[in-house]
Amino acid sequence: MQPDEFEKMAEMEDSMWWYRGLHTNLAWAIKRHHPNQSERLLDAGCGTGGMLKILHDTRPSAETIGIDASPYATKAAAKKSGAVTLVGSVNALPFDEDVFSAIISSDVLYHQWADPELAAKDAFRCIAPGGIFVVHVPAYNWMRSYHDDAVYTARRFTRRRLCKILEDAGFMIEYSSYWNTLLFPLMVIRRKLFSSTQAGKSDVTDYPAALEVIFNAVMRVEHFLLKCGLRFPFGGSILVVGKKIG
């Protein structure tokens, strides 16, 4: 990820509609599949700490740790969240076996420096029996665009491919769905028809206030539908929960 992308993430992940929708869905998935409040959680690829802060604040009795390959990100995450952070790779986590009750990896496995298969296997090693691995990634290689260049994307996924990676690592799939579905047509139009005007930039940016209100409302509708049990057949992102059976 370009250095300025970390700066934008640190500034905007608490307020931008997309991050708010993402964090809401991740928090819901963790609560649904791992209701225990007093165990050990790892945000593997914590970035600048937006999700780590939510975990740290909503589960005060849990030990919450973040790890990221970027020293800048880990420093920002520690300051934002109050949690312990470490510099390291998701491909080789610096932890013993069976020590975490949940590992979250949000928008990490697509990066150029991440190996999805290695990362999933090492997460399985570090998760205790009965624990979960919550993974979020961007969807569809044909959706590659200027945004992917800015954030150093090596690959995008299908739901089936991501589930297979987790299953091959040893996990049982507890949940899987696309999301960011209602706005997906607009995403395709922006990234495919207007790519020449956005070269070198990501979509992490200030949106007009009216659009923020509208997009936040759309995210709330999608989250409600997910909570009601709807699993979207397509979308811009994928959310999968794998469980380590002991």
N, C-alpha and C positions, 0 to 999 in steps of 0.2 A: 504494500500500500504506500502511495506517495506520502511523504512526511506531512504535507499540508492537509491530507485527508484525515489523519489522526487529530489534527487541530480542529478541523470542522466537526469531527465526531464528538470530541470533548465538549465543544460549544453547543451542539445542537441535539444531542441524543436525548436530552430530557424534555425537549419541546417539539421537535419535528414529528409530524403525524405518523410517518412510517416507523420510526423508532418506538413511538408510543404504542402503536398497534403490535409491533413485534414483541415488546416487553410484556404487554398484557397477555399475549398468547403463550409466551414462554412461562410466565408465572402461573398461568392457569394449568398448563400441561404438567408442571412440576407439582403443583398442589394436588391435581387429580391423581397422578400416578405415584406420588411420593408424599403422602400427607404428614409423615413424621417430621416434627419441627426441631428435633434436638440431635441431629447427626452431623456428618461432615460433608460439605458440598464444595465442588470445584467448578469454577468457570474457566474452561480450557480455551484460551483465546479471548481473554476478557476485554481486550481493547482498552478504551479509556474509562471503563467502569460503570456504565449506566445500568446494565443488568446486575452486575455484582453488587451495586448499592441496593437494588431492590431486594436481592437475596439476603443481604446483610441486615437490612432494616426490617424485613417481614419475618425473618427467622432468627431472632436475637439469641436464641439458645443454641443455635447450630454454629459449628466452626466453618467459616466461609473463607475460601482461598481463591485467588485469581492467578492465572499464569498467562503470559503473552511473550511473543518473540521480540517485541519492541520495548526497549528500556523506557522510552518516552511514554508509551501507553501504560506500562505497569506503574510508573510514578504517578501519572494522572489518575489511574484507577484507585490507587491506594489513598490518594488525597480525597477523591470524590466519595469513595465508599466507606472508608475506615477499615476495610478488610486487609488481610495480609496478601501481598502480591509478590510474585517471583518472575524472573526472566527465564524463559525456557521454551521448548518446542512441544507441540501436541503429538509429534511423532515419537517422542521418547520422554514421557512424563517422569519427573524426578521424584517419584513416590514409590512406596512399597506396594505389594499386592494387597488387594481386598481392604483398602483403607477409606474409600469414599462410598457414601450411600447414594450419591447422585453426582453425575458430571454433566455439565451443560456445555455445548460447543455451538455457538451461534455465529454463522457466517465466517467460518474458519476453514472448513475442509475444501473450499473452492480455491484457496490461495495457492500461489506458485510454490511456496515453501512447504505446503502441507501435503502429506501423502495420506489420502483418505483411508486406505486399507491399513496402513501402519497405525494411524491415529485411532481407528476403531478398535484394533487389537490391543493397543496399549491402554485405551480406556477400559476395555473389558478386564484387563489384568488388574487395574487399580480399583475397580468397583467391587464392593463386597457382594456376596450372594444376596439376591433380593433387591439390589440397587438398580438404578436406571441411568440410561444415557440419552439425553435430550439433544437432538441435532437439528439445526436449522441451516438451510443452504438455498442459494438461488436456483431457479429452474431453467431448463432447456438451453442446450448449447447454441441453438439457432437464435437465441436472444442476446448473444454476445454483442457488445456495443462499446461506445466511448466510455460508458460507466465502468465496464470491466477492465478496460485499459488503465483507468485511473486508480482502481483498487487492486490491481495485479491479479486478476482472475485467471486461473489456469484451466478451470473446468466448471461447467454448470451441470445440473443433475436432472434425472427424472425420479419420480417417487420410487419406481420399481428398482432402479439402480441403487439408490441410497439404501433401501430396505435390504437389498442383497448384500451390500457391503457390511451392514450391521449383523445380518444373519451369519455371514461367513466368519465374522469375528467371534461369534458365539452367542449373540443376543437373540432373544425372542421378541418379535415386534409386537408391542402393545398398542401402538397408535401410529397412524400415518395419514397425512392429508396435504394436498396443496392448499395454499391460501393466497392472499393478495389477488383475489380472483375478480372482484367487481371492477377494480381499476385496471385490470390486465389489458383490455383493449387500448386504453389510453397509454399504457406503458409501451406497448408494441408500436403505436404510432409515433410516440416521442423518440424512442430509441432507434427506430428503423427509418423514419421519414425525415427526421431532423438531426441526424447524427453528425452531419458535416458542420453544423453550427455549434455543437457541444464538444468538439474534439478536445481531449485532455482534461475534461471535467467529469465529476461524478454527479449523481442526482441528489447528493446530500447538499442542500442549499436552502436559502431562505425562500419560502413560498409566500405569495400574497396572502394576507390575513383571511380573505374570503375563501381561498382554496384550502387553507389549513382547516378552517371550520368544516368545510364540505368533506374533505378527505378524512378528517378525524371521525366524522359521523359515519362515513362508509366503513372505516375500520371497526367502529363499535357494532355496526350491523353484522359484519363478517364474524366478529368474535361471538356475538350472540348466537349466530347460526352454528358455529363450531361447538359451542357449549350445548346446543340442542341436539348435537349428534350428527349434523351434516358434515360430510367429507367431500370437499370440493374436488372435481375430477381434473381440474387444471388451475393454473395460477402462476404468479411470478416467483413464488417461494414455496418451499417444502418444509414441513415439520414432522419429524419422526421421533418416537420414543421406543427405545429398546430396553429390555429387562434382562439382567443376568440371573438366571435360574440357578439356585444353589442346591 
